[in-house]
Every structure is written in C-alpha cells, then in structure tokens.
Amino acid sequence: MSNWTLADGLLPAAKPKKIPGLDNTVSTLFGYGLWLLLLAGACAVGFGVYKLAMSDKSRNGGGSEPFKWMGGGIAACLLSGSLITIINGIVGS
C-alpha cells in the first residue's frame, strides 16, 4: 500500500515546510490549511463568475451577490498567498 493521502491528490505541488518553533504535526496541518484556503478562494471566485453569468439581469434581481463571492474569494487567495510567502521566507526555502 502506498503512502498516498487526500492532500497529495488535491494539492500536488503543496509540500509544506517545517516551521521553526512549531510541532511537526501542527506545522504540516497549518501548511496544508493555507493551501486549502487558497483552493477555496479560487473556487469562490469561480462560483461568483458562474452566479454572475446565470443571474437575473432585471432590475429586481440580486445583482451584488456574485461580486460578494468573487470579492471573498480574491481576499482568501490574497490572504493565503501572502501567508504562504511569508512562511516560506521565514523557513528559508
């Protein structure tokens, strides 16, 4: 049996580095959590684009909801991307 995990299938390039001062398990979970946050943000942006394409274009439709999804997704991508960059800079990779 191989050592394949669900995270390896979802995040092929995500190999979290050990963060100094943190336990190995906590460091790994934190690293994968940031990558999952990045994927969730990308999915939210995609869902917002889908909702914008399928929304009711009349005056009484809820026109701001797709932009809320896209804005939240972009914010999640920026947050997780910057935290991943900061951690990689601290670790020195």
TIMI-2910 file (N, C-alpha, C, CB; in pm, 1 decimal, decimal comma, always signed):
<rs>
+----------+----------+----------+----------+----------+----------+----------+----------+----------+----------+----------+----------+------+
!      n_x !      n_y !      n_z !     ca_x !     ca_y !     ca_z !      c_x !      c_y !      c_z !     cb_x !     cb_y !     cb_z ! resn !
+----------+----------+----------+----------+----------+----------+----------+----------+----------+----------+----------+----------+------+
!    +85,0 !   -117,8 !     +0,0 !     +0,0 !     +0,0 !     +0,0 !    +89,3 !   +123,7 !     +0,0 !    -96,5 !     +0,0 !   +122,6 !  Met !
!    +55,4 !   +218,6 !    -82,4 !   +135,8 !   +340,6 !    -90,7 !    +96,5 !   +438,7 !    +18,8 !   +120,1 !   +406,1 !   -228,5 !  Ser !
!   +178,1 !   +540,0 !    +35,0 !   +152,4 !   +642,4 !   +136,3 !    +80,2 !   +762,0 !    +76,3 !   +283,4 !   +687,4 !   +201,1 !  Asn !
!     -9,4 !   +738,8 !    -17,5 !    -82,8 !   +846,2 !    -83,1 !   -189,1 !   +898,7 !    +11,4 !   -146,2 !   +797,8 !   -215,6 !  Trp !
!   -200,8 !  +1030,4 !    +19,3 !   -303,3 !  +1091,4 !   +103,3 !   -395,5 !  +1176,0 !    +17,5 !   -239,8 !  +1176,5 !   +215,0 !  Thr !
!   -506,0 !  +1216,6 !    +74,8 !   -601,9 !  +1300,9 !     +4,1 !   -538,2 !  +1434,2 !    -33,5 !   -727,2 !  +1323,9 !    +90,0 !  Leu !
!   -456,2 !  +1488,3 !    +55,0 !   -392,1 !  +1616,9 !    +27,2 !   -296,4 !  +1606,5 !    -90,7 !   -317,5 !  +1667,1 !   +150,9 !  Ala !
!   -230,3 !  +1491,8 !   -108,8 !   -141,3 !  +1475,3 !   -223,1 !   -219,4 !  +1477,8 !   -353,9 !    -62,8 !  +1344,8 !   -211,2 !  Asp !
!   -339,6 !  +1422,9 !   -352,2 !   -421,6 !  +1423,5 !   -473,1 !   -478,3 !  +1560,7 !   -504,8 !   -534,0 !  +1324,8 !   -459,3 !  Gly !
!   -515,8 !  +1636,9 !   -402,5 !   -572,5 !  +1769,7 !   -423,8 !   -464,7 !  +1874,6 !   -447,9 !   -657,4 !  +1809,7 !   -304,8 !  Leu !
!   -353,9 !  +1861,0 !   -378,5 !   -250,3 !  +1962,9 !   -380,6 !   -116,5 !  +1900,8 !   -423,0 !   -237,8 !  +2030,4 !   -242,0 !  Leu !
!    -98,4 !  +1874,0 !   -550,4 !    +22,1 !  +1801,8 !   -591,1 !   +151,3 !  +1878,0 !   -564,8 !    +13,6 !  +1768,7 !   -736,3 !  Pro !
!   +150,1 !  +2008,7 !   -574,0 !   +273,2 !  +2085,2 !   -554,9 !   +288,4 !  +2137,9 !   -412,2 !   +277,2 !  +2200,8 !   -652,3 !  Ala !
!   +193,3 !  +2109,6 !   -325,7 !   +197,7 !  +2162,8 !   -189,8 !   +277,1 !  +2070,0 !   -100,3 !    +56,0 !  +2182,5 !   -134,0 !  Ala !
!   +396,5 !  +2109,2 !    -69,5 !   +480,9 !  +2035,2 !    +23,7 !   +519,4 !  +2130,6 !   +135,4 !   +607,9 !  +1975,6 !    -47,3 !  Lys !
!   +438,5 !  +2137,2 !   +241,8 !   +466,6 !  +2232,7 !   +348,9 !   +601,7 !  +2206,4 !   +413,9 !   +356,8 !  +2227,6 !   +454,1 !  Pro !
!   +669,8 !  +2313,2 !   +446,9 !   +799,5 !  +2305,9 !   +514,9 !   +776,5 !  +2311,9 !   +665,5 !   +894,5 !  +2421,4 !   +468,6 !  Lys !
!   +869,0 !  +2257,9 !   +740,8 !   +859,5 !  +2263,2 !   +886,7 !   +884,5 !  +2406,0 !   +932,8 !   +960,5 !  +2165,0 !   +953,3 !  Lys !
!   +792,0 !  +2459,1 !  +1011,3 !   +803,6 !  +2594,8 !  +1061,6 !   +881,7 !  +2590,5 !  +1192,9 !   +662,7 !  +2660,4 !  +1081,2 !  Ile !
!   +987,2 !  +2670,3 !  +1205,5 !  +1065,2 !  +2667,6 !  +1329,3 !   +979,0 !  +2704,0 !  +1450,3 !  +1184,3 !  +2763,5 !  +1319,1 !  Pro !
!   +993,0 !  +2625,5 !  +1555,9 !   +920,7 !  +2652,7 !  +1679,4 !   +784,3 !  +2586,2 !  +1688,3 !   +904,2 !  +2798,4 !  +1695,1 !  Gly !
!   +740,7 !  +2519,6 !  +1582,7 !   +612,2 !  +2450,7 !  +1586,7 !   +633,9 !  +2300,3 !  +1579,4 !   +521,0 !  +2497,9 !  +1471,6 !  Leu !
!   +543,8 !  +2226,8 !  +1639,5 !   +546,3 !  +2082,0 !  +1630,5 !   +529,4 !  +2040,8 !  +1483,7 !   +435,3 !  +2018,9 !  +1719,7 !  Asp !
!   +582,6 !  +1926,6 !  +1446,3 !   +576,9 !  +1882,1 !  +1307,3 !   +433,3 !  +1864,8 !  +1258,8 !   +652,8 !  +1751,6 !  +1291,2 !  Asn !
!   +345,8 !  +1808,8 !  +1341,6 !   +205,9 !  +1788,8 !  +1301,9 !   +134,4 !  +1921,5 !  +1283,9 !   +132,3 !  +1703,8 !  +1405,5 !  Thr !
!   +154,1 !  +2013,3 !  +1376,5 !    +89,5 !  +2145,1 !  +1367,8 !   +140,5 !  +2219,2 !  +1244,6 !   +116,0 !  +2228,8 !  +1496,6 !  Val !
!   +268,5 !  +2211,7 !  +1219,0 !   +328,2 !  +2278,4 !  +1104,0 !   +270,5 !  +2224,5 !   +973,2 !   +480,2 !  +2261,2 !  +1105,8 !  Ser !
!   +258,5 !  +2093,4 !   +962,9 !   +204,2 !  +2031,7 !   +841,1 !    +57,7 !  +2069,3 !   +822,0 !   +219,1 !  +1878,5 !   +846,9 !  Thr !
!    -21,8 !  +2060,6 !   +928,4 !   -163,9 !  +2095,6 !   +917,4 !   -182,0 !  +2242,2 !   +880,5 !   -236,8 !  +2065,6 !  +1048,7 !  Leu !
!   -100,0 !  +2329,8 !   +937,3 !   -108,0 !  +2472,2 !   +905,9 !    -72,6 !  +2496,4 !   +759,6 !    -14,7 !  +2553,3 !   +997,5 !  Phe !
!    +30,6 !  +2428,4 !   +712,1 !    +70,7 !  +2444,6 !   +571,8 !    -36,6 !  +2397,7 !   +475,6 !   +198,9 !  +2369,0 !   +545,0 !  Gly !
!    -91,9 !  +2278,0 !   +501,5 !   -198,5 !  +2228,6 !   +414,8 !   -324,6 !  +2313,5 !   +428,0 !   -229,9 !  +2082,6 !   +447,4 !  Tyr !
!   -350,7 !  +2365,9 !   +546,7 !   -467,1 !  +2453,3 !   +565,3 !   -459,5 !  +2578,4 !   +479,8 !   -480,3 !  +2492,3 !   +710,8 !  Gly !
!   -338,4 !  +2635,2 !   +467,6 !   -322,7 !  +2753,3 !   +383,6 !   -345,0 !  +2720,2 !   +236,5 !   -184,3 !  +2814,0 !   +403,1 !  Leu !
!   -296,2 !  +2603,9 !   +193,3 !   -319,5 !  +2564,5 !    +54,6 !   -467,3 !  +2537,9 !    +29,3 !   -237,2 !  +2440,5 !    +19,7 !  Trp !
!   -536,3 !  +2478,1 !   +125,0 !   -680,0 !  +2455,2 !   +108,5 !   -757,5 !  +2586,3 !   +107,9 !   -732,4 !  +2364,5 !   +219,7 !  Leu !
!   -712,8 !  +2684,3 !   +186,4 !   -774,7 !  +2816,7 !   +182,7 !   -756,7 !  +2880,9 !    +45,2 !   -714,8 !  +2907,1 !   +291,8 !  Leu !
!   -641,2 !  +2861,6 !    -14,4 !   -616,4 !  +2913,5 !   -148,7 !   -709,0 !  +2847,5 !   -250,3 !   -469,8 !  +2891,5 !   -188,4 !  Leu !
!   -725,8 !  +2715,8 !   -240,1 !   -818,0 !  +2646,4 !   -330,8 !   -962,7 !  +2689,2 !   -307,8 !   -805,6 !  +2494,9 !   -313,3 !  Leu !
!  -1001,3 !  +2708,7 !   -182,5 !  -1137,2 !  +2753,3 !   -153,0 !  -1162,2 !  +2892,8 !   -209,7 !  -1162,2 !  +2752,5 !     -1,5 !  Ala !
!  -1061,9 !  +2979,9 !   -202,0 !  -1075,2 !  +3113,2 !   -260,6 !  -1090,8 !  +3107,5 !   -410,8 !   -955,7 !  +3198,3 !   -225,3 !  Gly !
!  -1013,4 !  +3020,6 !   -475,1 !  -1025,5 !  +3006,2 !   -620,3 !  -1162,7 !  +2951,1 !   -658,4 !   -914,7 !  +2914,4 !   -674,7 !  Ala !
!  -1213,6 !  +2858,1 !   -580,3 !  -1347,7 !  +2804,5 !   -605,8 !  -1454,6 !  +2911,2 !   -585,2 !  -1375,6 !  +2684,5 !   -514,7 !  Cys !
!  -1438,3 !  +2996,3 !   -485,1 !  -1535,1 !  +3103,4 !   -460,7 !  -1536,5 !  +3203,1 !   -575,2 !  -1503,7 !  +3175,0 !   -329,5 !  Ala !
!  -1419,3 !  +3233,6 !   -629,0 !  -1414,5 !  +3324,4 !   -744,9 !  -1485,5 !  +3260,3 !   -863,7 !  -1267,0 !  +3359,4 !   -782,3 !  Val !
!  -1459,2 !  +3133,0 !   -887,3 !  -1526,3 !  +3062,3 !   -996,8 !  -1677,0 !  +3056,2 !   -978,3 !  -1471,4 !  +2922,1 !  -1009,3 !  Gly !
!  -1720,7 !  +3031,9 !   -855,2 !  -1863,9 !  +3027,1 !   -827,2 !  -1927,4 !  +3164,8 !   -846,5 !  -1888,9 !  +2976,4 !   -684,1 !  Phe !
!  -1854,9 !  +3270,2 !   -809,0 !  -1905,5 !  +3405,2 !   -831,0 !  -1920,3 !  +3438,2 !   -978,1 !  -1814,7 !  +3505,6 !   -765,9 !  Gly !
!  -1823,5 !  +3394,3 !  -1058,1 !  -1833,6 !  +3414,7 !  -1203,3 !  -1952,6 !  +3337,6 !  -1258,4 !  -1703,2 !  +3370,6 !  -1274,6 !  Val !
!  -1972,0 !  +3214,6 !  -1211,4 !  -2087,0 !  +3135,1 !  -1254,0 !  -2218,2 !  +3203,7 !  -1216,3 !  -2080,9 !  +2994,9 !  -1191,9 !  Tyr !
!  -2228,1 !  +3251,7 !  -1092,3 !  -2350,9 !  +3319,2 !  -1048,5 !  -2375,4 !  +3447,2 !  -1127,8 !  -2343,4 !  +3351,4 !   -898,7 !  Lys !
!  -2267,4 !  +3516,5 !  -1164,4 !  -2283,0 !  +3637,4 !  -1244,6 !  -2335,8 !  +3603,5 !  -1383,6 !  -2149,6 !  +3712,4 !  -1255,2 !  Leu !
!  -2286,3 !  +3494,5 !  -1440,2 !  -2332,2 !  +3454,4 !  -1572,9 !  -2477,6 !  +3406,8 !  -1571,1 !  -2242,5 !  +3344,4 !  -1628,0 !  Ala !
!  -2519,7 !  +3345,0 !  -1462,0 !  -2654,1 !  +3287,7 !  -1455,2 !  -2753,8 !  +3375,4 !  -1381,7 !  -2648,5 !  +3154,2 !  -1389,1 !  Met !
!  -2714,4 !  +3493,1 !  -1335,8 !  -2804,1 !  +3574,4 !  -1253,7 !  -2912,7 !  +3640,3 !  -1337,9 !  -2725,0 !  +3680,8 !  -1178,5 !  Ser !
!  -3016,6 !  +3680,2 !  -1267,2 !  -3127,4 !  +3752,0 !  -1328,4 !  -3079,9 !  +3894,3 !  -1357,4 !  -3254,7 !  +3751,5 !  -1235,7 !  Asp !
!  -3083,7 !  +3933,0 !  -1481,5 !  -3029,2 !  +4063,5 !  -1519,7 !  -3131,7 !  +4177,3 !  -1509,7 !  -2976,0 !  +4056,5 !  -1660,9 !  Lys !
!  -3250,7 !  +4147,0 !  -1460,4 !  -3351,3 !  +4252,5 !  -1447,9 !  -3319,4 !  +4342,5 !  -1329,2 !  -3492,1 !  +4192,0 !  -1432,6 !  Ser !
!  -3394,8 !  +4448,6 !  -1316,5 !  -3368,0 !  +4545,9 !  -1210,6 !  -3398,1 !  +4492,3 !  -1070,8 !  -3448,9 !  +4670,6 !  -1234,8 !  Arg !
!  -3484,7 !  +4394,7 !  -1058,6 !  -3519,0 !  +4345,5 !   -925,8 !  -3436,7 !  +4222,8 !   -886,1 !  -3666,6 !  +4312,3 !   -919,9 !  Asn !
!  -3338,9 !  +4186,3 !   -963,7 !  -3253,8 !  +4071,8 !   -930,8 !  -3148,9 !  +4109,4 !   -828,3 !  -3186,7 !  +4017,1 !  -1056,2 !  Gly !
!  -3092,9 !  +4010,2 !   -760,5 !  -2987,1 !  +4033,9 !   -662,7 !  -2853,1 !  +4045,2 !   -732,9 !  -2983,4 !  +3921,8 !   -557,6 !  Gly !
!  -2819,1 !  +4164,2 !   -776,9 !  -2700,5 !  +4182,0 !   -859,4 !  -2569,5 !  +4186,4 !   -785,5 !  -2713,7 !  +4303,7 !   -935,5 !  Gly !
!  -2570,2 !  +4204,7 !   -653,4 !  -2442,9 !  +4219,0 !   -582,8 !  -2390,1 !  +4086,8 !   -528,4 !  -2458,1 !  +4317,3 !   -469,5 !  Ser !
!  -2471,7 !  +3983,6 !   -523,9 !  -2426,1 !  +3857,6 !   -464,3 !  -2306,7 !  +3795,0 !   -537,2 !  -2540,1 !  +3759,1 !   -461,9 !  Glu !
!  -2304,2 !  +3789,4 !   -670,9 !  -2185,9 !  +3732,2 !   -735,9 !  -2056,7 !  +3807,4 !   -702,4 !  -2205,9 !  +3731,1 !   -885,9 !  Pro !
!  -2067,6 !  +3937,9 !   -686,9 !  -1948,2 !  +4016,7 !   -655,7 !  -1901,5 !  +3992,6 !   -512,5 !  -1975,7 !  +4165,7 !   -677,2 !  Phe !
!  -1995,8 !  +3959,1 !   -424,1 !  -1956,9 !  +3921,4 !   -287,4 !  -1877,0 !  +3791,2 !   -289,1 !  -2082,1 !  +3906,5 !   -196,8 !  Lys !
!  -1921,3 !  +3693,8 !   -369,1 !  -1848,7 !  +3568,0 !   -380,5 !  -1709,4 !  +3591,3 !   -439,5 !  -1927,4 !  +3468,3 !   -466,9 !  Trp !
!  -1704,7 !  +3668,4 !   -546,6 !  -1574,9 !  +3692,7 !   -611,4 !  -1482,1 !  +3771,7 !   -520,4 !  -1594,2 !  +3767,7 !   -744,1 !  Met !
!  -1534,5 !  +3872,0 !   -451,8 !  -1451,5 !  +3951,5 !   -360,4 !  -1398,1 !  +3869,6 !   -244,6 !  -1530,4 !  +4068,5 !   -306,6 !  Gly !
!  -1484,5 !  +3786,2 !   -187,8 !  -1440,2 !  +3698,6 !    -79,1 !  -1335,9 !  +3598,7 !   -125,3 !  -1558,4 !  +3624,8 !    -19,8 !  Gly !
!  -1353,3 !  +3546,1 !   -245,4 !  -1256,8 !  +3451,2 !   -299,8 !  -1122,5 !  +3516,1 !   -326,2 !  -1309,9 !  +3390,0 !   -427,1 !  Gly !
!  -1125,2 !  +3636,3 !   -380,9 !   -999,7 !  +3707,7 !   -406,5 !   -930,2 !  +3741,4 !   -275,6 !  -1025,4 !  +3836,1 !   -487,7 !  Ile !
!  -1007,7 !  +3781,6 !   -175,0 !   -948,8 !  +3811,7 !    -44,4 !   -885,4 !  +3686,7 !    +17,1 !  -1055,6 !  +3869,1 !    +50,5 !  Ala !
!   -951,8 !  +3570,9 !     +5,0 !   -895,7 !  +3446,1 !    +57,9 !   -768,0 !  +3407,8 !    -15,7 !   -998,2 !  +3332,6 !    +47,3 !  Ala !
!   -766,5 !  +3425,4 !   -147,4 !   -645,9 !  +3395,1 !   -225,4 !   -530,0 !  +3486,6 !   -186,3 !   -674,8 !  +3408,4 !   -375,5 !  Cys !
!   -558,7 !  +3615,1 !   -170,5 !   -452,7 !  +3708,3 !   -132,0 !   -401,1 !  +3679,7 !     +8,4 !   -503,0 !  +3851,9 !   -140,4 !  Leu !
!   -491,7 !  +3650,4 !   +100,9 !   -450,4 !  +3621,6 !   +238,1 !   -364,6 !  +3495,9 !   +245,3 !   -572,6 !  +3606,2 !   +328,0 !  Leu !
!   -413,1 !  +3387,5 !   +186,3 !   -336,4 !  +3263,3 !   +194,8 !   -207,8 !  +3271,8 !   +115,2 !   -419,7 !  +3146,1 !   +145,8 !  Ser !
!   -210,1 !  +3337,7 !     +0,8 !    -87,5 !  +3352,6 !    -78,7 !    +18,6 !  +3431,9 !     -6,1 !   -118,2 !  +3419,1 !   -210,6 !  Gly !
!    -23,2 !  +3539,5 !    +60,2 !    +75,4 !  +3619,4 !   +133,7 !   +128,0 !  +3543,9 !   +254,9 !    +14,3 !  +3752,7 !   +177,6 !  Ser !
!    +42,0 !  +3468,7 !   +325,7 !    +89,3 !  +3390,9 !   +440,1 !   +183,6 !  +3278,9 !   +396,8 !    -29,2 !  +3332,5 !   +516,5 !  Leu !
!   +154,2 !  +3214,0 !   +283,9 !   +244,3 !  +3110,8 !   +232,3 !   +379,2 !  +3172,0 !   +198,0 !   +183,4 !  +3041,7 !   +108,3 !  Ile !
!   +378,7 !  +3288,1 !   +135,7 !   +504,1 !  +3355,9 !   +100,4 !   +583,2 !  +3395,7 !   +224,5 !   +475,3 !  +3479,7 !    +15,3 !  Thr !
!   +514,4 !  +3448,4 !   +324,4 !   +581,9 !  +3488,4 !   +448,6 !   +643,4 !  +3368,2 !   +518,5 !   +483,7 !  +3559,1 !   +543,0 !  Ile !
!   +566,7 !  +3259,2 !   +528,0 !   +618,3 !  +3139,4 !   +595,3 !   +736,8 !  +3080,3 !   +518,7 !   +506,8 !  +3033,7 !   +609,8 !  Ile !
!   +727,1 !  +3075,9 !   +386,4 !   +840,7 !  +3025,4 !   +308,2 !   +962,5 !  +3113,6 !   +325,5 !   +804,2 !  +3016,0 !   +160,4 !  Asn !
!   +942,9 !  +3243,4 !   +344,0 !  +1055,4 !  +3333,1 !   +369,3 !  +1116,0 !  +3309,8 !   +506,1 !  +1011,6 !  +3477,4 !   +356,6 !  Gly !
!  +1033,3 !  +3280,2 !   +605,4 !  +1083,0 !  +3253,6 !   +740,1 !  +1160,1 !  +3121,8 !   +743,1 !   +966,5 !  +3250,0 !   +841,3 !  Ile !
!  +1102,8 !  +3020,6 !   +677,0 !  +1164,9 !  +2888,9 !   +675,9 !  +1293,3 !  +2892,2 !   +595,2 !  +1068,7 !  +2784,0 !   +619,2 !  Val !
!  +1298,3 !  +2975,3 !   +493,9 !  +1418,7 !  +2987,4 !   +412,6 !  +1422,2 !  +2893,9 !   +294,1 !  +1537,9 !  +2963,4 !   +496,2 !  Gly !
!  +1307,1 !  +2873,4 !   +231,2 !  +1305,6 !  +2785,1 !   +114,7 !  +1293,9 !  +2864,3 !    -12,0 !  +1192,2 !  +2685,4 !   +123,8 !  Ser !
+----------+----------+----------+----------+----------+----------+----------+----------+----------+----------+----------+----------+------+
</rs>
